[in-house]
Amino acid sequence: MRAPPSEPAEAWVVSSLWADAVRGYAELASSLLERWSPRHAGVDGGVVEPVSDLGARASSATEAGFLAALQTLDSVAVLAGRQHEPYIIESEPFSTSLAGATLVMSGPLTNGHGSDELPVDAIMAEPRTLGEAETEFRLRADAAGRRGATYLGTVLASTLDATESVAVWIVLP
């Protein structure tokens, strides 16, 4: 990316980092408005029950606070220039009943809200092939740029004789 002729290159980089950080907040606001519009528009001809309206608004306020905090962490990463560095997370141990199995992700890991996922190419079972008597493994994932949440999915454990699905998850702080 070339800097405009009137500004030094360093100023251009800093201003584009700020633009990226501000863009993140704008995208968050847009997504919240899109999700909340039906929730707060009312039902049955525009009549909203006060109790359900209060609950919906409290839920929305809690969600907004949590997501704004996450966006702040993302913005700090952007401004520090670290948003594209690997961020390796390791799961707790999991086990299969198939000793010596080969382990393969059956698909991406998806967060509980369905709003983000860790793609298969960012996740690895360790070890990929269990030893003859081994049944325990962990997941390692590059979570750079992903939202903090619990991501759920399945690992397929296979031997020559059998295949087993193992429910797995990884927690991103």
N, C-alpha and C positions, 0 to 999 in steps of 0.2 A: 504494500500500500504506500503510495507516495504522499508526502506532506504537501499541503498547499504552499505555494511560493512565499507567502507572507509570514509563515510560522516556521520555527525550527522543528525538526523531526521529532524531538523529545516531547514538545508541547502537543503535537498531533497524536502521539501514542497515548499520553495521559488523557487527553480529551476523549479519545475513542474508548478508553477504559471506563471513564465516567459515563459515557453514553451507553456502554454495555450494562453498567450497573443500574442506571436509570431505566433502561429498556426492560430489565428484569422486573422492576417494580411495576412498570406500566403493564407488562404481560400478566403479572399477578392480579392487578386490579381488574383487567379485562376478563380474566378467567373467573374471578370471584363474582363479578357482575353477571356473567353468562350463567353460572351455576345458581346464583341466588335469585335471579329474576323470577323464575317460576315459583320459588319458595315463598317470596314476599309479595307476589302479585295479587294474591287472594284467590279464593275459589268460590264457586256458586254465585256467579254474577258480581264478583268483587267484594263480597262480604267475608271478612276474616274474623274468625273466632279469637277473642282476646287471649285466652289461655294458650292456644296453639300458636298464635302469633308471637307471644312472649317467648315460648320455647324455641321457636324457629330463630328469632332474633338473638337469643342467648347462644344458641348453637353456632350461628353465623359469626357472632363476635368472638367466640372461642376459636373457631376455625381461622378467622382473620388474624388473630394475635399469633397463633402458632405458625401460620404460613408466612407472616411478616417477619417473624424471628428467623425462620429458615432462609428467607430471601435476604435478610441482613447478612447471614453467614455466607451465602453465595456471593453477595456483593463484595464482601471483604476479600474473598478468594479472587474475584475478578480484579479488584483494585491492586491486590498484591501480585497479580500476574501468575497465580498458581492454579487457575481453574483447569488447565490442560495437563497438569502433572498427574501421574498415577496416584491413586488413593486406594491402597490394598487393604481389604478387610477380610478377616478370617472368621469362619463360623465356629460354633460349638461342634463337638464331635457327633457324628451320626453313625448308625451301624446297619448292616444288612445281614440277613441269615445266610448269605451265599459267600462263604470263605473263598478267597482267590478270584473274586468277580472283577470284571472290567466295568468301570463306572463312566457313564455318559449322561450329560444333561438332556432331559427330554424336551426342553424348551426354555424360554427365558424365565427369570424369577420376576414376579410381579408384586408391587406393593399392595397393601390391603385396600387402598382406595381405587386401584386400577389406573392411577394417573401417571405411573412411571414403571419402568422395568429395567432389569439388568439383562442385556442381551447374552445369548449363549457364548459368544466369543469373548466375553468379559469375565466368564466364570470357569473355574477349573476345580474338579474333584482332586484331592490329594490324599493318597496316591491315586493315580488314574487306574492302575491295576493293583488290586490287593494281593498281598502275599498269600501263600498256600493256607496258612492258618489265620490270616487277618480278616476281620469283618468291620473294622472301624475306619472312618474317613472323615475329612473336613472339606469345606468349600473355601476357596480363595476367590475373591472378586475384585476387579478394578471398579470402584464406585465413584470415580471422578465425575463430577457434574451431576450426580444423582441426588435425589431428595432423601433426607433422613427418614427412614421407615423400616418396617420389617418386610422383607421380600420373600415370597413363598414360591415353591415350585417342586419339581420331581427329578430325582436322579434314577436312571435305569441301571440296575446292577445285573450283569449277565455272566453266566458261565456256559460251558458247552451244553449243560443239561437243563438250565432254568434261567428265567428272567424275573426280576422282582422290582417293583416300583417303591422307591423310598421317598417319603415326604421330607423335604428339606426347607430351611429358611436361613436367612442371614440378616442380621440387624445392622443397619447403617445409622450411626449416631447423628 
